[in-house]
Amino acid sequence: MPLGADPDLLASLRADLDAARYTVEGLEAAWGPVAAEALGRDDPVPALLELARREPSPAGVLGALFVLGADRPADQVDRALPGTGTVGAERLGLIRLADGVARALVDLRPYALADESGVAAWWIASDPGEMALGGELPEEHVLGAGAASGTLAQILVGTGTGSVLDLGTGSGVQGLIAARSASRVVATDVSARALEFARLNAALNGVALDLREGSLYEPVAGERFDRIVTNPPFVITPRGADGVPAYTYRDGGFAGDGLVEALVRGAADHLAPGGVAQLLGNWEVRGDLDAARQRVLDWAGPLDVWVVERDLLDPAQYAETWVRDGGAQPGTARYRSLVRAWLEDFAARGVTAIGAGYVTLRAPRGTATLRRFEHLDGAVGSGIGAAIEAGLAAHDLQRALPDDALADTVLVVAPDVTEHRHYWPGDADPTVIELRQGTGFARVRRVDTVAAAVVGACDGELPVGAIADAVARLLDADPDDTRAAVLPVVRELWFEGFLALG
Ligand SMILES: C[S@@+](CC[C@H](N)C(=O)[O-])C[C@H]1O[C@@H](n2cnc3c(N)ncnc32)[C@H](O)[C@@H]1O
């Protein structure tokens, strides 16, 4: 029987999980904050020790079984799932019973999210991970809601009430997120097993997803969406090398960064006018950095495109990361042969670095006007989705504003911006002035005295041009030169969210 195919049993399971307080907080309470931190590093030992010290609680029993992958006596599991029982859980395909002991066949854990659309909590089932398996993952492994799922969720612009395509849905998590407001969510995957999990998770959480099997945009040929979200299998993987595993969850089977290219190129045929596609991706740098960036921008064709590169790895760092991710251990012969396969593959294409980050695409109502690639590493704050949305809106507003109209515009400093001045000891004038954001991309922007003074005076009273003129008078500078110098900076600061419309 397919996973979770019995609706009545699923309803019981849902009630049991609720009653067990099987939530993110409930699990943390079951094994404590130190064990929760250790689990974040894939170390189950503190949680197992802590659970052994305590009276078994329903959340603790379920967490041991479904998160840590530890066998549990059937009678304990029966008490933790009083409505479903171990027999029901086995019928749903979640556990196997043998000699009075229950063993999990899936990972099933709570997932919580807080964003502009509110707070949400679900249960997500997926294949057991490396920690539960204690070894390398099988190639057909279906991923749960991991770090990359969270990253994509964080950068999404408001979904609105339109239609959403979640391409490569895996466990269905992005579909669940989108379904909170979207009128229709189509979730696709090339893996039938992933779709089984997505179906189970949608039903368990009472969410309607239109699930379709197929590669890339095949299942939605001829259809357009207001939003496309995808955390695709972007990991660049050597093709044709002996012993290199082809994990469906991270490798789409293309050479180099071909999968990300195909996704970006294909978006134009599937976005409704004004629609936005957002994806995580990796891209190759073959020598020249500027050419590599232009190459990614060119994939967007007729769409507006904004690439935020969050990391730039050398080939060895990249290979090590992804060889370890599959479970191969440093120091073993297998690890070394896999790293070699990755490095030879990169060398064959002249790859000198690999970029990683987010791509936002938008179907313009006329011709595309936004072509932006920026490298932004370091910590980011909350509200990146809102920052991207505000950047797109600022871009559109600014396009209609030649410099003289911009000079007549009233702007305000965003509430999360602070100014930082750095001085040589004893000097009266600062050597460096920085504007810093407390939220969104948490940008740090170096500005000169004039720009700092103009920004500082943007309090919603005077238009930017009048402020620039006043600053010029104060500094005994030419007003036209001051405007010419400061207006492009104002445009950029507005796009970046330091300034907003007053
Ligand atoms: C990194 S997982 C993302 C899962 C989920 N969307 C998330 O955010 O956690 C990538 C998913 O893409 C699927 N996939 C792999 N190749 C694909 C292809 N050619 N077309 C569509 N989906 C594909 C995998 O099966 C996997 O479920």
The ligand as an ORCA input file, in Angstrom:
! r2SCAN-3c Opt
* xyz 0 1
  C      16.782     19.588     -2.919
  S      15.321     18.650     -3.121
  C      14.125     19.873     -2.665
  C      12.937     19.345     -1.947
  C      11.984     20.405     -1.430
  N      11.411     21.196     -2.499
  C      12.621     21.290     -0.393
  O      12.704     22.502     -0.615
  O      13.027     20.777      0.637
  C      15.189     18.578     -4.889
  C      14.017     17.795     -5.406
  O      14.052     17.842     -6.844
  C      13.690     16.565     -7.358
  N      14.258     16.421     -8.719
  C      15.433     15.877     -9.098
  N      15.585     15.963    -10.426
  C      14.479     16.580    -10.896
  C      14.047     16.933    -12.196
  N      14.789     16.693    -13.266
  N      12.843     17.531    -12.322
  C      12.070     17.791    -11.220
  N      12.441     17.471     -9.973
  C      13.627     16.877     -9.815
  C      14.236     15.589     -6.365
  O      13.563     14.352     -6.438
  C      14.027     16.320     -5.046
  O      12.799     15.977     -4.483
*
